[in-house]
Amino acid sequence: MIKSRAILKILFLTPSPKGEGWGEAIKKQFLELPSKFFFTALFSLTVAQLFSQGTYIPLNTDHYRIMDRMSVQYGKALPVFATSMKPYSRKLVAEYMQSLGKENIIGNKRFNADISYEYVENSEWLQDTVIKSKRPLWKVIYPEPANMFAVNSKGFILKVNPVLHFQLGGQPNSEELKFTNTRGVELRGYIKKKIGFYTYFTDSQQKNMGYVQQAIVDDEAVPGEGYYKDGFKETGVDYFTARGYIVFNVLDCLDFSFGHDKHFWGNGIRSLYLSDYGNNYLFLKMQLNIWKISYTNLFTEMIGTYDRGADQLLPKKYGAFHHLNINATHWLDIGLFEGVIFEREDGFELQYLNPIIFYRAIEQSLGSPDNVLIGLDYKANIARTLQLYGQFVFDEFNLGQIKAANGWWANKIGIQTGMKYIDMFTIDHLDFQAEFNWARPYTYSHNTIGTSYTHYNQALAHPLGANFWELIFKMNYQMLPSLNARATVMYAVKGTDNPGENWGGNIFLPNTDPTTGAFTIMQEYGNEVTQGVKQNIALFDLLISYELRHQLFFDFNMAVRSLTSEEPSQNNTQSYFGVAMRVNIPYRGYWF
C-alpha cells in the first residue's frame, strides 16, 4: 500500500501553484485522483502477476466478417466466444481458428483461405508455426506477409506497418474534387508475451461528399474523429488520428487494457449500446472469460459538448459500462447491459468503479443526477446458415405509462432486431444481413447537456440519435479470396426540429432548462416516433475491393443519398464515384 501511494504521488503530483503549500497541493491531487480511475495504482498492484495476452484487431476489418461466418457455421464445435464484445483479441481469434483443426473441421478452398488469412494476421499466437514471406525485400522488408517490419525474439515481439489511404472521386454536376489523403504507422508488440502494446497514428486531409461536409459543420465534428482544422482546400478538413493502449492479464481468465480507443458492443451493423461512430476516448477495460460467461467492464473519460473556437480546456464527462454475456446453449447467447454517463467537477465518481454493482441503484442513492441505461440482447445461430440477433435499450421508462399507451415522453426505449444469412442460396461466401433499428423521442438525452449519451459532439450509439426508425441491409459477396463486393442499402425516417423546438430527435438538447428547471420538451403525452419535422433518408453504398497483396487494397466506390423533408428547403440528392488505394486501413462508410 505504501509503495502504491508513493508511485501515485510521483506520477500525479504537479508543482505547487503560487501561494499554495505542498500539503494543499498533495491534498488537491488526491482529490482529483478519481478522474484518473486509479489506473496507475491498479497497474502497479497487478503487473507482477501477468500472463500472456494479445492486442486487439482494429474494428471494421475483414476479420469480423470471417469471424461472423465461423460463428454461424461452426459455433457448436468451437470454444465459447462472445462475438458481441468488439474489438476481438488476436490471441483468442488465433486459438479459435486453431481449434478448427483440433475438431477436424475441413472446408473448401475458400474456407481454407479464410483460415490462412487469420493465421497470417495473427501468426505470433500460433503454436509451433512461423509464417514467413517467400521473398522478403532485402531480407528485411516484409519478412512476414502481413508485416513490413517484424522482430520475433524470445522476450520481445514487434510488428510495424505503414497506414495509407489515397482516394479520389467526384460528384456529378460539381467540379469540386473529393479526396482522402491519409499517411501513418501502426505498431503492435509484446514484452515476454505478458504485456501487449498497440499504437496507431495517422495524419489526414479529407474532402467528403456534401452531406458529410454539412454534418461536420452542423455537429462541429468529423464523423469518427476528434480535433480537426477546417478550411483545408476551402471546404475540406485536416486532422490527426491517434489510438494506443496496453494490455495485460492478472489471471488466466481476466484481462485488463488501458488506453485511448473506441469499442463496439453488439452483433449488428449498428449498436444501441456503444458504437464506433464517434471519436476515441480514454478507457480502462476489464474482461472476464470463464465457463460460459463473458463479463466486461469499461470505465471511460470523455469530452462533453462544446463550441469550437480558440484553444481551450474542453469539458470532461465520464462513463461506466458493463455487459454480461451468457452462452445459454451452443447456439444461443443472452446478454445484459448497463451504462451510466455523468459529469463531476472533482473527477470520476468512485462509487461507479464497483465492477459488479447495479449502477441504477447507485445513481438513485446519489440523488438521480446521472443518465443510466439498461439493456438486453441476444444472438441465436440456426441451422449453420442463419443468425438472429437483437438489442433492447431502456433509457427511462415507467411500466404503468407503457401499459397506458399514452405516448409519455420519458418512456425512452430503443429496439434492434436483425438477421445474418451465410452462403445465401447455397452460394459460397454470398452473405446477407438485414437489420431494423427504432428509438423513441428523447432516448439518450438527459436533464443536462453534459449527461447526454454523447462524446466529442457525436453520438455514442446510433448515429441518427433518437426519434427514428431505420432499415439497413448489407450484401457481401467474396467472389475470389482477393476480390470482394459489398452493397449497403439504408432507409430511415427521422423526426427533426424547427429552431427553438425539442421534439426528441436531437440528443444533445437537455430535457430541462438549465436556468429555470422547466421542461424543454414539446409535450408530455402523445409523443410518437418521427414526430416533429419528418425526414426520409435513402442511401446506397457500393464497394468493390481487390486485394493485390496482403492488406493492399484497390477500391471502386459509389454512393447515392437522397433526403426528402417536410421542409422542402432541406430536400437534397447527392451521388459520388471514386477510386482508392488502402494499406492496413479499413474502408469507412458514412451511413447516416
For each residue, the residues with C-beta under 8 A, 3 or more apart:
1: 4 5
2: 5 6
3: 6 7 44
4: 1 7 8 41 44 45
5: 1 2 8 9
6: 2 3 9 10
7: 3 4 10 11 40 41 44
8: 4 5 11 12 30 33 40 41
9: 5 6 12 13 26 29
10: 6 7 13
11: 7 8 40
12: 8 9 29 30 32 33 36 40
13: 9 10 25 26 29
14: 25 29
15: 25
16: 20 21 22 24 25
17: 20 25
18:
19:
20: 16 17 24 25 28
21: 16 24 25
22: 16 25 26
23: 26 27
24: 16 20 21 27 28
25: 13 14 15 16 17 20 21 22 28 29
26: 9 13 22 23 29 30
27: 23 24 30 31
28: 20 24 25 31 32
29: 9 12 13 14 25 26 32 33
30: 8 12 26 27 33
31: 27 28 346 347
32: 12 28 29 35 36 346 347
33: 8 12 29 30 36 38 347
34: 37 38 344 346 347 348 349 350
35: 32 301 316 318 344 346 347 348
36: 12 32 33 39 40 347 348
37: 34 42 284 299 301 348 353
38: 33 34 41 42 353
39: 36 42 43 258 284
40: 7 8 11 12 36 43 44
41: 4 7 8 38 44 45
42: 37 38 39 45 46 256 284
43: 39 40 46 47 248 258
44: 3 4 7 40 41 47
45: 4 41 42
46: 42 43 49 50 248 250 256
47: 43 44 50 195 248
48:
49: 46 250 251
50: 46 47 53 194 195 248 249 250
51: 194 249 250 251 252
52: 91 190 193 194 249
53: 50 89 91 193 194 195 196 247 248 249 255
54: 89 90 91 92 94 122 124 125 190 196 247
55: 89 90 188 190 196 197 198 245 247
56: 87 88 89 90 198 245 247 257 261
57: 61 63 64 87 88 89 90 93 121
58: 61 87 200 586
59: 64 86 87 262 264 276 586
60: 64 276 586 587 588
61: 57 58 64 586
62: 65 66 117 484 586
63: 57 66 67 88 93 118 121
64: 57 59 60 61 67 68 86 88
65: 62 68 69 431 476
66: 62 63 69 70 114 117 118
67: 63 64 70 71 81 83 88 93 96
68: 64 65 71 72 83 387 420 422 431
69: 65 66 72 73 114 422 429 431
70: 66 67 73 74 75 78 96 97 100 114
71: 67 68 74 75 78 81 83 381 387
72: 68 69 75 381 384 385 386 387 420 422
73: 69 70 384 385 422
74: 70 71 77 78 100 103 105 384
75: 70 71 72 78 81 330 331 381
76: 330 331 381
77: 74 99 100 103 105
78: 70 71 74 75 81 96 99 100 103
79: 95 96 99
80: 289 292 294 327
81: 67 71 75 78 92 96
82: 85 289 294 296 325 327 333
83: 67 68 71 86 267 333 379
84: 265 266 267 323 325 333 335 377 379
85: 82 88 265 287 294 296 323 325
86: 59 64 83 263 264 265
87: 56 57 58 59 261 263 264
88: 56 57 63 64 67 85 92 93
89: 53 54 55 56 57 92 93 255
90: 54 55 56 57 93 94 121 122 124 125
91: 52 53 54 94 95 122 125
92: 54 81 88 89 95 96
93: 57 63 67 88 89 90 96 97 118 122
94: 54 90 91 97 98 118 119 122 125 126
95: 79 91 92 98 99 125
96: 67 70 78 79 81 92 93 99 100
97: 70 93 94 100 115 118 119 122
98: 94 95 101 102 126 127
99: 77 78 79 95 96 102 103
100: 70 74 77 78 96 97 103 105 115
101: 98 104 105
102: 98 99
103: 74 77 78 99 100
104: 101
105: 74 77 100 101
106: 111
107: 110 111 112 115
108: 111 112 428
109: 112 113
110: 107 113 114 428 429 478 481
111: 106 107 108 114 115
112: 107 108 109 115 116
113: 109 110 116 117 481
114: 66 69 70 110 111 117 118
115: 97 100 107 111 112 118 119
116: 112 113 119 120
117: 62 66 113 114 120 121 481
118: 63 66 93 94 97 114 115 121 122
119: 94 97 115 116 122 123 126 129 131
120: 116 117 123 131 144 145 146 550
121: 57 63 90 117 118 146
122: 54 90 91 93 94 97 118 119 125 126
123: 119 120 126 129 130 131 144 146
124: 54 90 152 157 159 190
125: 54 90 91 94 95 122
126: 94 98 119 122 123 129 130 131
127: 98
128:
129: 119 123 126
130: 123 126 152
131: 119 120 123 126 144 145
132: 136 143 144
133: 136 142 143 144 145
134:
135:
136: 132 133 139 140 141 142 143
137: 140 141 142
138: 141
139: 136 143
140: 136 137 143 149
141: 136 137 138 148 149
142: 133 136 137 145 147 148
143: 132 133 136 139 140 147 149 150
144: 120 123 131 132 133 147 150 159
145: 120 131 133 142 549 550
146: 120 121 123 159 161 550 551
147: 142 143 144 150 159 160 161
148: 141 142 160 161 162
149: 140 141 143 158 159 160 161
150: 143 144 147 158 159 160
151: 156 157 158 189
152: 124 130 157
153: 156 157
154:
155: 191 192
156: 151 153 189 190 191 192
157: 124 151 152 153 189 190 193
158: 149 150 151 187 188 189
159: 124 144 146 147 149 150 187 188 189
160: 147 148 149 150 185 186 187
161: 146 147 148 149 185 186 187 551 583 584
162: 148 183 184 185 186 583 584
163: 182 183 184 185 186 200 202 583 584 585
164: 182 183 184 581 582 583 584 585
165: 180 181 182 204 580 581 582 583 585
166: 180 181 182 580 581
167: 178 179 180 181 555 557 578 579 580 581
168: 177 178 179 578 579 580
169: 177 178 179 557 576 577 578 579 580
170: 174 176 177 178 576 577 578
171: 174 176 178 209 210 574 575 576
172: 575
173:
174: 170 171
175:
176: 170 171 207 235
177: 168 169 170 207
178: 167 168 169 170 171 207 208 209 576 578
179: 167 168 169 205 206 207 236
180: 165 166 167 204 205 206 580
181: 165 166 167 204 205 206
182: 163 164 165 166 202 203 204 206 585
183: 162 163 164 202 203
184: 162 163 164 200 201 202 203 241
185: 160 161 162 163 200 201 202
186: 160 161 162 163 199 200 584
187: 158 159 160 161 198 199 200
188: 55 158 159 196 197 198 199
189: 151 156 157 158 159 196 197
190: 52 54 55 124 156 157 193 194 195 196 197
191: 155 156 194 195 197
192: 155 156 195
193: 52 53 157 190
194: 50 51 52 53 190 191 248 249
195: 47 50 53 190 191 192 246 247 248
196: 53 54 55 188 189 190 246 247 248
197: 55 188 189 190 191 244 245 246 247
198: 55 56 187 188 243 244 245 246 247 259
199: 186 187 188 242 243 244
200: 58 163 184 185 186 187 241 242 243 244
201: 184 185 240 241 242 243
202: 163 182 183 184 185 240 241 585
203: 182 183 184 238 239 240
204: 165 180 181 182 238 239 240 241
205: 179 180 181 232 233 236 237 238
206: 179 180 181 182 222 232 236 237 238 239
207: 176 177 178 179 213 232 233 235 236 237
208: 178 212 213 216 590
209: 171 178 212 213 559 561 574 576 590
210: 171 213 214 572 574
211: 214 215 561 563 572 574 590
212: 208 209 215 216 223 590
213: 207 208 209 210 216 217 235
214: 210 211 217 218
215: 211 212 218 219 223 592
216: 208 212 213 219 220 221 222 223 228 230 237
217: 213 214 220
218: 214 215
219: 215 216 457 458
220: 216 217 306 307 308 457
221: 216 225 226 228 278 279 456 457 458
222: 206 216 225 226 228 237 239
223: 212 215 216 277 458 463 590 592
224: 276 277 278 279 458 588
225: 221 222 228 239 241 279
226: 221 222 239 241 279 280 303 456
227: 239 240
228: 216 221 222 225 237 238 239
229: 232 237 238 239
230: 216 236 237 238
231: 234 235 236
232: 205 206 207 229 236 237 238
233: 205 207 236
234: 231
235: 176 207 213 231
236: 179 205 206 207 230 231 232 233
237: 205 206 207 216 222 228 229 230 232
238: 203 204 205 206 228 229 230 232
239: 203 204 206 222 225 226 227 228 229
240: 201 202 203 204 227
241: 184 200 201 202 204 225 226 280
242: 199 200 201 260 280
243: 198 199 200 201 259 260 261 262 280
244: 197 198 199 200 259 260 261
245: 55 56 197 198 257 258 259 260 261 283
246: 195 196 197 198 257 258 259
247: 53 54 55 56 195 196 197 198 255 256 257
248: 43 46 47 50 53 194 195 196 255 256 257
249: 50 51 52 53 194 252 254 255 256
250: 46 49 50 51 254 256
251: 49 51 254
252: 51 249
253: 288 289 290
254: 249 250 251 286 287 288
255: 53 89 247 248 249 285 286 287 288 289
256: 42 46 247 248 249 250 284 285 286
257: 56 245 246 247 248 283 284 285 287
258: 39 43 245 246 283 284 285
259: 198 243 244 245 246 282 283
260: 242 243 244 245 280 281 282 283
261: 56 87 243 244 245 280 281 283
262: 59 243 276 278 279 280 281
263: 86 87 274 276 283 285 298
264: 59 86 87 271 274 275 276
265: 84 85 86 271 273 274 296 321 323 337
266: 84 270 271 272 273 274 275 377 389 391 416
267: 83 84 377 379 387 389 418
268: 271 389 390 391 416 418 435 437
269: 418 433 435 472 474 488 591
270: 266 275 416 435 437 461 462 463 470 472
271: 264 265 266 268 274 275 391 416 461 462
272: 266 375 391 392 393 414 415 416 437 439 461 462
273: 265 266 321 323 337 339 373 375 377 391 393 461
274: 263 264 265 266 271 298 321 339 460 461
275: 264 266 270 271 278 459 460 461 462 463
276: 59 60 224 262 263 264
277: 223 224 458 459 460 461 462 463 592
278: 221 224 262 275 454 455 456 458 459 460
279: 221 224 225 226 262 303 455 456 458
280: 226 241 242 243 260 261 262
281: 260 261 262 300 301 302 303 455 456
282: 259 260 300 301 302
283: 245 257 258 259 260 261 263 298 299 300 301
284: 37 39 42 256 257 258 298 299 300
285: 255 256 257 258 263 296 297 298 299
286: 254 255 256 296 297 355
287: 85 254 255 257 294 295 296 297
288: 253 254 255 293 294 295 296
289: 80 82 253 255 293 294
290: 253 293
291:
292: 80 326 327 328
293: 288 289 290 324 325 326 327
294: 80 82 85 287 288 289 324 325 327
295: 287 288 322 323 324 325
296: 82 85 265 285 286 287 288 321 322 323 325
297: 285 286 287 320 321 322 355
298: 263 274 283 284 285 319 320 321 322
299: 37 283 284 285 318 319 320 348 352 353
300: 281 282 283 284 318 319 320 321
301: 35 37 281 282 283 316 317 318 348
302: 281 282 316 317 318 319 455 456
303: 226 279 281 306 314 315 316 317 455 456
304: 314 315 316 317 343 449 450 454
305: 315 449 450 452 454 457 508
306: 220 303 312 314 315 457
307: 220
308: 220
309: 312
310:
311:
312: 306 309
313:
314: 303 304 306
315: 303 304 305 306 343 450
316: 35 301 302 303 304 343
317: 301 302 303 304 341 342 343 450 451 455
318: 35 299 300 301 302 341 342 343 344 347 348 349 352
319: 298 299 300 302 339 340 341 342 455 460
320: 297 298 299 300 339 340 352 353 359
321: 265 273 274 296 297 298 300 337 338 339 340
322: 295 296 297 298 337 338 339 355 359
323: 84 85 265 273 295 296 335 336 337 338
324: 293 294 295 335 336
325: 82 84 85 293 294 295 296 333 334 335
326: 292 293 333 334 335
327: 80 82 292 293 294 330 332 333
328: 292 332 333 334
329: 332
330: 75 76 327
331: 75 76 380 381 382
332: 327 328 329 378 379 380 381
333: 82 83 84 325 326 327 328 378 379 380
334: 325 326 328 376 377 378
335: 84 323 324 325 326 375 376 377 378 379
336: 323 324 374 375 376 377
337: 265 273 321 322 323 373 374 375 376 377 391 393
338: 321 322 323 358 359 360 372 373 374 375
339: 273 274 319 320 321 322 359 372 373
340: 319 320 321 352 359 363 370 371 372 373
341: 317 318 319 370 371 446 451 452 453 460
342: 317 318 319 349 352 369 370 371 451
343: 304 315 316 317 318 448 450 451
344: 34 35 318 347 348 349
345:
346: 31 32 34 35
347: 31 32 33 34 35 36 318 344
348: 34 35 36 37 299 301 318 344 352 353
349: 34 318 342 344 352 366 370
350: 34 353
351: 354 357 362 365 366
352: 299 318 320 340 342 348 349 359 362
353: 37 38 299 320 348 350
354: 351 357 362
355: 286 297 322
356:
357: 351 354 361 362
358: 338 361 362
359: 320 322 338 339 340 352 362 363 372
360: 338 363 364 372 374
361: 357 358 364 365
362: 351 352 354 357 358 359 365 366
363: 340 359 360 366 368 369 370 372
364: 360 361 367 368
365: 351 361 362
366: 349 351 362 363 369 370
367: 364
368: 363 364
369: 342 363 366 447 451
370: 340 341 342 349 363 366 446 451
371: 340 341 342 395 446 451 452 453
372: 338 339 340 359 360 363
373: 273 337 338 339 340 393 394 395 444 453
374: 336 337 338 360 393 394
375: 272 273 335 336 337 338 391 392 393 394
376: 334 335 336 337 391 392
377: 84 266 267 273 334 335 336 337 389 390 391 392
378: 332 333 334 335 388 389 390
379: 83 84 267 332 333 335 387 388 389
380: 331 332 333 387 388 389
381: 71 72 75 76 331 332 384 386 387
382: 331 385 386 387 388
383: 386
384: 72 73 74 381 422
385: 72 73 382 421 422 423
386: 72 381 382 383 419 420 421 422
387: 68 71 72 267 379 380 381 382 419 420 422
388: 378 379 380 382 417 418 419
389: 266 267 268 377 378 379 380 416 417 418 419 420
390: 268 377 378 415 416 417 418
391: 266 268 271 272 273 337 375 376 377 414 415 416
392: 272 375 376 377 413 414 415 416
393: 272 273 337 373 374 375 413 414 415 443 461
394: 373 374 375 397 412 413
395: 371 373 412 413 414 442 443 444 453
396: 410 411 412
397: 394 401 402 410 411 412 413
398: 401 402 408 410 411
399: 402 403
400: 403 404
401: 397 398 404 406 408 410 411
402: 397 398 399 405 408 411
403: 399 400
404: 400 401 408
405: 402
406: 401 525 526
407: 411 525 526 527 528
408: 398 401 402 404 411 524 525 527
409: 441 442 504 521 523 524 525 527
410: 396 397 398 401 442
411: 396 397 398 401 402 407 408 440
412: 394 395 396 397 440 441 442 443 444 445 466
413: 392 393 394 395 397 439 440 443
414: 272 391 392 393 395 437 438 439 440 443 444 461 462 466
415: 272 390 391 392 393 436 437 438 439
416: 266 268 270 271 272 389 390 391 392 435 436 437 438
417: 388 389 390 435 436
418: 267 268 269 388 389 390 433 434 435 436
419: 386 387 388 389 433 434 435
420: 68 72 386 387 389 431 432 433
421: 385 386 424 431 432 433
422: 68 69 72 73 384 385 386 387 431
423: 385 426 427 428 429 430 431
424: 421 427 430 431 432
425: 430
426: 423
427: 423 424 430 477
428: 108 110 423
429: 69 110 423 476 477 478 479
430: 423 424 425 427 475 476 477
431: 65 68 69 420 421 422 423 424 475 476 477
432: 420 421 424 473 474 475 476
433: 269 418 419 420 421 473 474 475 476
434: 418 419 471 472 473
435: 268 269 270 416 417 418 419 471 472 473
436: 415 416 417 418 469 470 471
437: 268 270 272 414 415 416 462 468 469 470 472
438: 414 415 416 468 469 470 529
439: 272 413 414 415 443 444 462 464 465 466 467 468 469 529
440: 411 412 413 414 443 466 467 504 527 529
441: 409 412 466 467 495 503 504 505 527 528 529 531 532
442: 395 409 410 412 445 466 467 504 511 521 527
443: 393 395 412 413 414 439 440 466 467 504 507
444: 373 395 412 414 439 452 453 454 459 460 461 465 466 507
445: 412 442 452 453 466 504 506 507 508 509 510 511
446: 341 370 371 451 452 453 510 511
447: 369 451 510 511 512
448: 343 451 452 510 512 514
449: 304 305 452 508 509 510
450: 304 305 315 317 343
451: 317 341 342 343 369 370 371 446 447 448
452: 305 341 371 444 445 446 448 449 507 508 510
453: 341 371 373 395 444 445 446 459 460 461 507
454: 278 304 305 444 457 458 459 460 507 508
455: 278 279 281 302 303 317 319 458 460
456: 221 226 278 279 281 302 303
457: 219 220 221 305 306 454 508
458: 219 221 223 224 277 278 279 454 455 463
459: 275 277 278 444 453 454 462 463 464 465 507
460: 274 275 277 278 319 341 444 453 454 455
461: 270 271 272 273 274 275 277 393 414 444 453
462: 270 271 272 275 277 414 437 439 459 465 468 470
463: 223 270 275 277 458 459 591 592
464: 439 459 468 470 492 494 592
465: 439 444 459 462 468 505 506 507
466: 412 414 439 440 441 442 443 444 445 504 505 507
467: 439 440 441 442 443 494 495 496 503 504 505 529 530 531 532
468: 437 438 439 462 464 465 492 493 494 495 505 529 530
469: 436 437 438 439 492 493 529 530
470: 270 436 437 438 462 464 490 491 492 493
471: 434 435 436 490 491 492
472: 269 270 434 435 437 488 489 490 491 492 591
473: 432 433 434 435 488 489 490
474: 269 432 433 486 487 488 489
475: 430 431 432 433 486 487 488
476: 65 429 430 431 432 433 484 485 486
477: 427 429 430 431 484 485 486
478: 110 429 481 483 484 485
479: 429 483 484 485
480: 483
481: 110 113 117 478 547
482: 546 547 548
483: 478 479 480 544 545 546 547
484: 62 476 477 478 479 544 545 547
485: 476 477 478 479 542 543 544 545
486: 474 475 476 477 542 543 544 545
487: 474 475 540 541 542 543
488: 269 472 473 474 475 539 540 541 542 589 591
489: 472 473 474 539 540 541
490: 470 471 472 473 537 538 539 540 541 591
491: 470 471 472 536 537 538 539
492: 464 468 469 470 471 472 536 537
493: 468 469 470 530 534 535 536 537
494: 464 467 468 505 530 534 535 537
495: 441 467 468 503 504 505 529 530 531 532 533 534 535
496: 467 503 505 506 532 533 534 535 565
497: 501 502 503 505 506 509 532 533
498: 501 532 533 567
499:
500:
501: 497 498 522 532
502: 497 506 509 511 520 521 522
503: 441 467 495 496 497 522 531 532 533
504: 409 440 441 442 443 445 466 467 495 521 527 531 532
505: 441 465 466 467 468 494 495 496 497 532
506: 445 465 496 497 502 509
507: 443 444 445 452 453 454 459 465 466
508: 305 445 449 452 454 457
509: 445 449 497 502 506 520
510: 445 446 447 448 449 452 513 514 520
511: 442 445 446 447 502 519 520 521
512: 447 448 517 518 519 520
513: 510 516 517 518 519 520
514: 448 510 517
515:
516: 513
517: 512 513 514
518: 512 513
519: 511 512 513 524
520: 502 509 510 511 512 513
521: 409 442 502 504 511 524
522: 501 502 503 532
523: 409 526 527
524: 408 409 519 521
525: 406 407 408 409
526: 406 407 523
527: 407 408 409 440 441 442 504 523 531
528: 407 441 531
529: 438 439 440 441 467 468 469 495
530: 467 468 469 493 494 495 534
531: 441 467 495 503 504 527 528
532: 441 467 495 496 497 498 501 503 504 505 522
533: 495 496 497 498 503 565 566 567
534: 493 494 495 496 530 565 566
535: 493 494 495 496 563 564 565 566 570
536: 491 492 493 562 563 564 565
537: 490 491 492 493 494 561 562 563 592
538: 490 491 561 562 563
539: 488 489 490 491 559 560 561 562 591
540: 487 488 489 490 559 560 561
541: 487 488 489 490 557 558 559 589 591
542: 485 486 487 488 557 558 559
543: 485 486 487 555 556 557 587 589
544: 483 484 485 486 555 556 557
545: 483 484 485 486 553 554 555 587
546: 482 483 553 554 555
547: 481 482 483 484 550 551 552 553
548: 482 552 553 554
549: 145 552
550: 120 145 146 547
551: 146 161 547 583 584
552: 547 548 549 581 582 583
553: 545 546 547 548 580 581 582 583 587
554: 545 546 548 579 580 581
555: 167 543 544 545 546 579 580 581 582 587
556: 543 544 578 579
557: 167 169 541 542 543 544 576 577 578 579 580 587
558: 541 542 575 576 577 578
559: 209 539 540 541 542 575 576 589 590
560: 539 540 573 574 575 576
561: 209 211 537 538 539 540 573 574 575
562: 536 537 538 539 572 573 574
563: 211 535 536 537 538 570 571 572 573
564: 535 536 571
565: 496 533 534 535 536 568 569 570 571
566: 533 534 535
567: 498 533 570
568: 565 571
569: 565
570: 535 563 565 567
571: 563 564 565 568
572: 210 211 562 563
573: 560 561 562 563
574: 171 209 210 211 560 561 562
575: 171 172 558 559 560 561
576: 169 170 171 178 209 557 558 559 560
577: 169 170 557 558
578: 167 168 169 170 178 556 557 558
579: 167 168 169 554 555 556 557
580: 165 166 167 168 169 180 553 554 555 557
581: 164 165 166 167 552 553 554 555
582: 164 165 552 553 555 585 586 587
583: 161 162 163 164 165 551 552 553
584: 161 162 163 164 186 551
585: 163 164 165 182 202 582
586: 58 59 60 61 62 582
587: 60 543 545 553 555 557 582
588: 60 224
589: 488 541 543 559
590: 208 209 211 212 223 559
591: 269 463 472 488 490 539 541
592: 215 223 277 463 464 537
